[in-house]
Amino acid sequence: MKKLLIAGAALATFGVVSQAHAAWPGYGDNPSGPSLIITIGSNGVASIAAGPSTGPYDGSDDTYIGVVNNYTGTINSLNLSSSGADIFGFDGDGIDTYGAPETAGNPDTTGYGGPISYFTNINGAETSGTVNFFGGLASGAQTYFSLEEPLTTATFTGGGGGITTGGAPEPSTWFLMAAGIGVVGGALRMGGRKPRTSVA
């Protein structure tokens, strides 16, 4: 019983520690950190809320966005879409120009990616695209990037806007994929055999 209580206390402590995140760095007019924070929950569903700073970090039209991964696995990307704002209409004054570091090898060419983020799949209207995380965003980790326009949580809702995540499949999904591959492989193997004939 005592061992069970110690193990439970250790798990509870680990749970609290995994929810604690490092302080956000400040940039420009956002000295306390991002003005918006996207949190990926333990179920893989993303939500967005106001951060510790308000308004654009450049004083006019760019938003500092933090990402917290509380999911049980690594997240590789976020698909973001707005309700009409050209959030991916990068005009050269991204958060990197305000001193945000960039990890060596990060393929970001926009200057908006921060440490590990880069962007793909941007539509013609620049209202939707994919934010990718170079090397993946591990469970319990956080990062940040920037987007165009003075954004609010409402920018990503209504009018077909929203946030979806991309990451490693759930263990049950891996099991189903492996089982499916096994069934297909078995069927192909059986289908390729020649019928046996008996010799009299």
C-alpha positions in Angstrom: 0.0 0.0 0.0 2.8 2.4 0.9 4.5 1.7 -2.5 1.2 2.5 -4.2 0.9 5.8 -2.4 4.5 6.7 -3.2 4.0 5.9 -6.9 0.7 7.9 -7.0 2.4 10.9 -5.4 5.3 10.6 -7.9 2.8 10.5 -10.8 0.8 13.5 -9.4 4.1 15.5 -9.0 5.1 14.6 -12.6 1.6 15.8 -13.8 2.0 19.1 -12.1 5.6 19.6 -13.4 4.5 18.7 -16.9 1.9 21.5 -16.8 4.4 24.1 -15.7 5.9 26.1 -18.6 8.9 28.3 -18.8 8.4 32.1 -18.8 7.9 33.5 -22.3 10.5 35.8 -23.7 9.4 39.4 -24.4 9.7 41.1 -27.8 8.9 44.6 -28.9 5.6 45.9 -27.4 5.0 42.4 -25.8 7.5 42.4 -22.9 5.5 39.7 -21.0 5.2 37.2 -23.8 2.7 36.3 -26.5 -0.6 38.1 -26.9 -2.2 34.8 -28.0 -1.5 31.2 -26.8 -2.5 28.0 -28.6 -2.7 25.1 -26.3 -2.9 21.5 -27.5 -4.8 19.5 -24.9 -4.1 16.0 -23.7 -6.7 14.8 -26.2 -4.9 16.5 -29.2 -7.5 19.2 -29.6 -6.1 22.8 -29.8 -7.7 25.9 -28.3 -6.6 29.5 -28.3 -6.7 32.1 -25.5 -5.3 35.5 -24.7 -1.7 35.6 -23.5 0.1 37.7 -21.0 0.7 40.6 -23.4 -1.9 42.6 -25.4 -1.7 44.1 -28.9 0.8 43.6 -31.7 4.5 43.2 -30.7 5.5 45.6 -33.5 3.1 48.3 -32.4 0.9 48.0 -35.5 0.0 44.8 -37.3 1.9 41.6 -36.2 0.9 39.1 -33.5 3.2 37.1 -31.2 1.8 33.6 -30.8 2.8 31.0 -28.2 2.2 27.3 -28.5 2.0 24.9 -25.5 1.9 21.1 -26.1 0.0 19.3 -23.4 -0.7 16.4 -25.7 0.8 13.0 -24.8 2.9 12.9 -28.0 4.9 15.1 -30.3 3.0 17.6 -32.5 4.5 18.2 -35.9 2.2 20.9 -37.2 -0.8 23.2 -36.8 -3.2 24.1 -39.5 -4.5 27.6 -39.0 -7.2 29.5 -40.8 -8.7 32.9 -40.2 -12.1 34.3 -40.7 -10.8 36.6 -43.4 -7.5 38.2 -42.1 -4.4 37.6 -44.2 -2.5 36.0 -41.3 0.1 34.5 -43.6 0.7 37.8 -45.6 4.2 38.2 -44.3 5.7 41.6 -45.0 9.2 41.4 -43.6 8.9 42.4 -39.9 8.5 39.0 -38.3 9.4 38.2 -34.7 12.9 37.1 -35.8 13.7 40.7 -36.6 12.9 41.6 -33.0 15.6 39.2 -31.7 13.8 35.8 -31.6 16.4 33.1 -32.1 16.1 30.5 -34.8 17.3 26.9 -34.4 20.0 25.9 -36.9 18.5 24.0 -39.8 15.0 25.5 -39.4 13.8 26.0 -43.0 11.9 29.2 -42.2 12.6 31.9 -44.8 10.0 34.4 -43.6 11.5 35.7 -40.4 8.2 35.0 -38.6 9.0 31.4 -37.4 10.8 32.0 -34.1 12.9 29.1 -32.8 11.4 26.1 -34.6 8.4 27.1 -36.7 8.1 27.4 -40.5 5.2 27.7 -42.8 3.7 25.7 -45.7 0.4 25.2 -47.6 -0.4 28.9 -47.6 -3.5 29.6 -49.7 -3.7 32.4 -52.3 -5.7 34.7 -50.0 -3.0 34.1 -47.3 -5.9 33.3 -44.8 -4.9 29.7 -44.1 -1.7 27.6 -43.9 0.3 25.2 -41.9 2.7 26.0 -39.1 5.3 23.2 -39.0 7.6 22.5 -36.0 11.1 21.7 -37.1 12.0 18.5 -35.2 8.5 18.4 -33.7 7.1 20.0 -30.6 7.6 17.4 -27.8 5.0 16.7 -25.2 5.2 19.3 -22.4 7.2 21.7 -24.5 6.4 25.2 -25.8 7.5 27.4 -28.7 6.3 30.5 -30.5 6.1 32.2 -33.8 4.4 35.3 -35.3 1.7 36.0 -37.8 0.4 39.1 -39.6 -2.4 41.4 -38.5 -3.5 42.4 -34.9 -5.1 39.1 -34.1 -7.6 38.0 -31.4 -9.1 34.7 -30.5 -12.1 35.6 -32.6 -9.9 35.8 -35.7 -9.7 32.0 -35.7 -13.4 31.3 -35.2 -16.4 31.8 -37.4 -16.4 32.0 -41.1 -14.9 28.6 -41.4 -11.8 29.5 -39.4 -10.2 27.3 -36.9 -7.2 25.3 -35.7 -6.4 21.7 -36.2 -3.3 19.7 -35.2 -1.1 17.3 -37.0 1.1 14.9 -35.0 2.0 11.3 -34.3 -1.0 8.9 -34.6 -2.5 7.5 -31.4 -1.3 4.1 -30.3 -4.7 2.6 -31.3 -4.2 4.1 -34.8 -0.8 2.5 -35.1 -2.3 -0.9 -34.1 -5.1 -0.6 -36.6 -2.6 0.4 -39.4 -0.3 -2.5 -38.5 -3.2 -5.0 -38.5 -4.4 -3.7 -41.8 -1.0 -4.0 -43.4 -0.8 -7.6 -42.0 -4.2 -8.5 -43.5 -3.3 -7.0 -46.9 0.1 -8.8 -46.8 -1.5 -12.1 -45.9 -4.0 -11.7 -48.7 -1.3 -10.9 -51.3 0.7 -13.9 -50.1 -2.2 -16.3 -50.3 -3.3 -14.9 -53.7 0.2 -15.4 -55.2 0.3 -19.2 -54.4 -0.2 -21.7 -57.0 -2.9 -24.3 -56.3 -1.6 -27.7 -55.2 -2.3 -30.7 -57.3 -2.2 -34.2 -56.0 -0.1 -36.9 -57.7 -1.9 -40.2 -58.0 
